[in-house]
Amino acid sequence: MLYKDIKAKSVEELQTLVVDLKAELWTLRFKNATGSLDQTHKINEIRKDIAKILTALNEKGAN
């Protein structure tokens, strides 16, 4: 996910997106622990996306 796309979204959209990504990250971690995850790089991608979104929220002052 590109940072410019993230910055264009509203605070409510970003907060919803963070919740969705955290749920997806939990699911991927569970699959990785059980050995059924083929694309392990997805975990790092989602972690970075969450960090980008939280940075954008911080810039917008929506703690």
Protein Blocks (a to p, Z undefined) as FASTA:
>chain_A
ZZklmmmpcfklmmmmmmmmmmmmmmmmmmmmnopafblmlmmmmmmmmmmmmmmmmmno
pZZ
